[in-house]
């Protein structure tokens, strides 16, 4: 593997996430305090957490946690779950195990950088762009045209980061059948599944509908618990799971025991947590609607279908990168310019920015944003 490039999004956050006064581009839902989460625990779960032994845990993840995770799926079992220290470790493991220098991979663009940088570092890769003029849809015929005899992996992400788009079910099923025909694995980044405005229809988990599907998930986004650092991949292919487990010996080795206990509590209360977080989305989206309605000459706003992110277009003459830099430096409002999502595999939008609406109390940030625009 070649040297990996600088991770632009994480570098940007490293500079601004805890410095900016108003974090208006977060991709995670509102988090909980330890006290709030533990209040949801049963007496048995509370004792498991408080009385646990602080030693090493199993590399695959605690058996009862994997059993709890499996309950999220239609027909998966605990032995088809492999836990990771967050989603990024899972992305690294999946690409490293499935791909080699003679492989070919297909990724959608724009995308979370590691979904592109990792396959590009390992083998040849092809980007297939989402169409901004058609609700950020994915053209399955373009995917088919990109397939080569050595294509091993297609990586997708719906609800999509950064657009919030969700692939229509018929297109999703067509992609599965296409990959089944060619024997190609699908890595589906499903970390925003369950999060979105009222009425959002999420896709079925890829591990439930495809024997070569890898369902990537994490406590960080829809659950709003990134501090736990618990992620996982669900997959019917136990050979691939076993290879990833052995690779994990070189990475985190095992997960944090306390985090495993807390993740189990959260997943057992997932309906309550997701309802809470989706209610925050419902409360915040109209505020962004009203904000953009005030500035039709500056912004083009399209409501996302799912997740807690949007990807509006900026029409200002100075360009989105200069605009977002000035906004955070002068007004303390942090947004992500679309140049962060630049791809080496093809053109991606250069006039958009990512915003977030999954956290509480965005009114102050919107007020600061509004005041900044009034002074331009």
C-alpha positions in Angstrom: 0.0 0.0 0.0 1.2 3.5 -0.9 1.4 6.3 1.6 -2.1 7.6 2.3 -2.9 11.2 1.5 -3.8 13.8 4.1 -7.4 13.2 5.3 -8.8 16.6 4.3 -12.1 16.4 6.3 -10.4 15.3 9.5 -7.6 17.8 9.2 -10.2 20.5 8.7 -12.0 19.4 11.8 -8.8 19.1 13.8 -8.3 22.8 13.2 -11.8 24.1 13.7 -14.2 21.6 15.3 -13.4 22.6 18.9 -12.4 26.1 18.2 -15.4 27.4 16.2 -18.2 28.8 18.3 -21.0 27.3 16.1 -20.5 23.8 14.8 -23.1 23.9 12.0 -21.7 21.1 9.9 -21.8 18.1 12.3 -22.7 14.7 10.8 -23.7 13.1 14.1 -27.0 13.4 16.0 -27.2 15.0 19.4 -25.2 13.1 22.0 -26.1 12.0 25.5 -24.4 12.3 28.8 -23.3 9.1 30.6 -26.0 9.7 33.1 -28.7 10.0 30.5 -27.6 6.7 28.8 -27.3 4.8 32.0 -30.8 5.9 33.0 -32.0 3.7 30.1 -30.2 0.6 31.4 -31.9 -2.3 33.1 -30.7 -3.2 36.5 -28.8 -6.1 35.0 -27.2 -3.8 32.4 -26.3 -1.3 35.0 -24.5 -4.0 37.1 -22.7 -5.3 34.0 -21.3 -1.8 33.5 -20.4 -0.9 37.0 -19.2 -4.3 38.0 -17.2 -5.2 34.9 -13.7 -6.4 34.9 -11.4 -4.0 33.0 -9.4 -6.5 31.1 -9.1 -7.3 27.4 -12.2 -8.1 25.5 -12.8 -10.5 22.6 -11.4 -9.4 19.3 -14.7 -10.1 17.5 -16.6 -8.1 20.2 -18.4 -9.3 23.3 -20.8 -12.1 22.4 -23.8 -10.5 24.1 -23.1 -7.2 22.3 -22.9 -9.0 18.9 -26.1 -10.8 19.7 -27.7 -7.4 20.5 -26.4 -5.9 17.3 -27.7 -8.8 15.3 -31.2 -8.0 16.5 -31.1 -4.9 14.3 -31.0 -7.1 11.2 -33.7 -9.3 9.7 -31.8 -12.5 9.6 -28.3 -12.1 10.9 -26.7 -13.9 13.8 -24.1 -13.0 16.4 -21.4 -15.0 14.6 -22.0 -12.8 11.5 -21.0 -9.6 13.3 -17.4 -8.2 13.8 -17.0 -5.2 16.1 -14.5 -2.4 15.5 -13.1 0.7 17.2 -15.4 3.0 15.2 -16.4 2.8 11.6 -13.0 3.9 10.1 -11.3 0.8 11.3 -14.0 -1.3 9.6 -13.5 0.6 6.4 -9.8 0.0 6.5 -10.2 -3.7 7.3 -12.8 -4.3 4.6 -10.7 -2.7 1.8 -7.5 -4.3 3.0 -9.0 -7.8 3.1 -11.1 -7.8 -0.1 -8.7 -5.9 -2.4 -5.1 -6.5 -3.6 -2.9 -4.9 -6.1 -4.5 -6.9 -9.0 -8.0 -5.9 -8.0 -10.3 -3.1 -9.2 -12.8 -1.2 -7.1 -15.8 1.1 -7.8 -16.8 3.9 -5.5 -19.5 6.6 -5.7 -18.4 10.2 -5.6 -18.4 12.5 -3.8 -17.7 10.4 -0.7 -16.2 10.1 2.7 -12.5 10.2 1.8 -11.4 6.9 3.1 -13.9 5.1 0.9 -11.8 6.4 -2.0 -8.3 6.8 -0.6 -8.0 3.3 0.7 -8.9 1.4 -2.6 -6.8 3.9 -4.6 -3.9 3.1 -2.4 -4.3 -0.6 -3.0 -5.4 -1.0 -6.6 -7.0 0.6 -9.6 -10.3 2.3 -8.8 -13.2 4.0 -10.8 -15.4 6.7 -9.5 -19.1 6.8 -10.4 -20.6 10.3 -9.7 -24.0 10.8 -8.1 -26.2 13.1 -10.2 -27.0 16.4 -8.4 -29.7 17.2 -11.0 -31.6 14.0 -10.1 -31.7 14.0 -6.3 -28.1 12.8 -6.2 -29.1 9.5 -7.8 -26.7 6.7 -8.8 -26.9 5.5 -12.4 -26.7 1.7 -12.2 -25.8 1.6 -15.9 -22.7 3.6 -15.2 -21.8 1.2 -12.5 -22.2 -1.7 -14.9 -20.1 0.1 -17.5 -17.3 0.5 -14.9 -17.1 -3.2 -14.0 -14.0 -5.0 -15.2 -13.1 -8.7 -15.0 -11.1 -8.0 -11.8 -13.6 -5.8 -10.0 -13.9 -7.0 -6.5 -15.6 -4.3 -4.5 -18.3 -1.6 -5.0 -18.6 0.9 -2.1 -21.8 2.8 -1.6 -23.2 5.0 1.2 -26.9 5.7 1.7 -28.1 7.9 3.3 -25.2 9.6 1.7 -22.5 11.8 3.2 -22.7 14.7 2.4 -25.9 15.0 0.4 -28.3 13.0 2.6 -29.6 11.2 -0.6 -31.1 7.7 -0.4 -31.0 5.4 -3.4 -34.4 4.4 -4.7 -35.2 0.8 -3.7 -35.5 -0.4 -7.3 -32.0 1.0 -8.1 -30.6 -0.6 -4.9 -32.0 -4.0 -5.9 -30.7 -3.6 -9.4 -27.2 -2.9 -8.0 -27.4 -6.0 -5.8 -28.3 -8.2 -8.8 -25.6 -6.6 -10.9 -22.9 -7.4 -8.3 -24.4 -10.8 -7.6 -24.0 -11.6 -11.3 -20.4 -10.6 -11.3 -19.5 -12.0 -7.8 -18.6 -8.5 -6.5 -18.7 -7.5 -2.9 -20.7 -4.5 -1.8 -19.5 -2.4 1.1 -22.5 -0.3 2.2 -21.7 2.5 4.7 -25.1 2.4 6.5 -24.0 4.6 9.5 -27.0 7.0 8.9 -29.6 4.3 8.6 -32.6 5.2 10.8 -31.9 8.9 11.0 -33.8 11.5 9.0 -37.0 13.6 8.9 -40.4 12.0 9.6 -41.4 9.6 6.8 -37.9 8.7 5.7 -37.8 5.3 4.1 -34.5 3.7 4.6 -33.0 0.9 2.5 -32.7 -2.7 3.8 -29.3 -3.5 5.3 -27.1 -5.0 2.6 -26.0 -7.9 4.8 -29.7 -9.0 4.9 -30.2 -8.9 1.1 -26.9 -9.9 -0.3 -24.6 -12.8 0.5 -21.5 -10.7 -0.4 -22.8 -7.6 1.3 -20.9 -5.9 4.1 -23.1 -3.7 6.4 -20.9 -1.0 8.0 -22.5 0.7 11.1 -21.4 2.6 14.2 -22.7 4.1 17.3 -21.5 7.6 16.3 -24.0 9.0 13.8 -27.7 7.9 14.0 -27.3 7.0 17.7 -25.3 10.2 18.4 -22.7 8.3 20.6 -19.3 8.9 18.9 -17.5 8.8 22.2 -18.1 5.1 22.6 -16.0 4.3 19.5 -17.9 1.2 18.7 -18.6 0.1 15.1 -19.2 -3.1 13.3 -19.6 -4.9 10.1 -22.3 -7.5 9.5 -21.7 -10.0 6.7 -22.9 -13.5 5.7 -19.4 -14.3 4.4 -17.7 -15.7 7.5 -14.4 -16.2 5.6 -14.2 -12.4 5.0 -15.2 -11.8 8.6 -12.4 -14.1 9.8 -9.8 -12.4 7.7 -10.9 -9.0 9.0 -10.8 -10.3 12.6 -7.1 -11.4 12.0 -6.3 -8.0 10.6 -7.8 -6.3 13.6 -5.0 -8.0 15.7 -2.7 -5.4 14.0 -5.1 -2.5 14.7 -7.2 -2.0 17.9 -6.9 -5.7 18.9 -10.2 -5.4 20.9 -12.8 -2.9 21.8 -13.1 -0.9 25.1 -15.0 -3.0 27.6 -17.0 -0.1 29.1 -17.9 1.1 25.6 -19.3 -2.4 24.8 -21.5 -2.3 27.8 -22.8 1.2 27.0 -23.3 0.3 23.3 -25.5 -2.7 24.3 -27.7 -0.4 26.4 -28.0 2.1 23.6 -28.9 -0.6 21.0 -31.5 -2.1 23.3 -33.1 1.4 23.5 -32.6 2.1 19.8 -36.2 2.9 19.1 -36.3 5.6 21.8 -32.9 7.0 20.8 -33.7 7.2 17.1 -37.1 8.7 17.7 -35.4 11.4 19.9 -32.8 12.2 17.2 -35.2 12.2 14.3 -37.4 14.6 16.3 -34.4 17.0 16.5 -34.1 16.7 12.7 -37.8 17.6 12.3 -37.3 20.6 14.6 -34.2 21.9 12.8 -35.0 21.4 9.1 -37.7 24.1 8.9 -35.2 26.5 10.4 -32.8 25.9 7.6 -35.7 26.1 5.1 -36.6 29.5 6.4 -33.0 30.6 6.4 -32.3 29.7 2.8 -35.7 31.2 1.7 -34.3 34.6 2.8 -31.3 34.3 0.5 -32.4 32.8 -2.8 -29.7 34.7 -4.7 -26.9 33.2 -2.6 -28.0 29.6 -2.0 -29.7 26.8 -3.8 -31.2 24.5 -1.1 -32.5 21.0 -1.6 -33.9 19.1 1.4 -32.0 15.9 2.0 -33.9 12.6 2.1 -32.2 11.2 5.1 -29.4 11.6 7.7 -28.8 14.9 9.4 -26.8 16.6 6.6 -27.5 18.8 3.6 -25.3 19.9 0.7 -26.6 23.3 -0.6 -25.0 25.2 -3.4 -23.3 28.5 -2.8 -23.8 31.1 -5.6 -21.5 33.9 -4.3 -18.8 35.2 -6.6 -15.9 34.6 -4.2 -16.4 30.8 -4.2 -17.3 28.4 -1.5 -13.9 27.9 -0.1 -13.3 31.6 0.6 -16.8 32.0 1.8 -16.6 29.2 4.4 -13.2 30.3 5.5 -14.3 33.9 6.1 -17.5 32.7 7.8 -15.7 30.7 10.4 -13.0 33.2 11.0 -15.3 36.3 11.3 -18.5 34.8 12.6 -17.4 31.5 14.2 -19.8 29.5 12.1 -18.2 26.2 10.8 -19.3 24.7 7.5 -17.5 22.2 5.3 -16.7 23.4 1.7 -17.2 20.9 -1.0 -13.5 21.1 -1.9 -13.1 18.8 1.2 -14.9 16.1 -0.9 -12.7 16.5 -3.9 -12.1 13.2 -5.7 -9.0 12.0 -7.7 -11.4 9.8 -9.8 -13.4 12.5 -11.5 -15.2 15.9 -11.1 -17.1 16.6 -7.9 -19.0 19.8 -7.0 -16.9 22.8 -6.2 -19.7 25.2 -5.2 -21.4 23.5 -2.3 -21.0 23.1 1.4 -22.1 20.5 4.0 -24.3 21.6 6.9 -25.7 19.6 9.8 -29.0 19.7 11.6 -28.9 16.7 14.0 -27.9 18.7 17.1 -29.9 20.8 19.4 -29.7 24.6 19.8 -28.8 25.6 16.3 -30.7 29.0 16.6 -27.6 30.9 17.9 -25.5 29.6 15.0 -28.2 30.6 12.4 -28.4 34.0 14.0 -24.6 34.5 13.7 -24.8 33.2 10.1 -27.6 35.6 9.3 -25.7 38.5 10.9 -22.6 37.7 8.8 -24.6 37.7 5.6 -26.2 41.0 6.5 -22.8 42.6 6.7 -21.5 41.3 3.4 
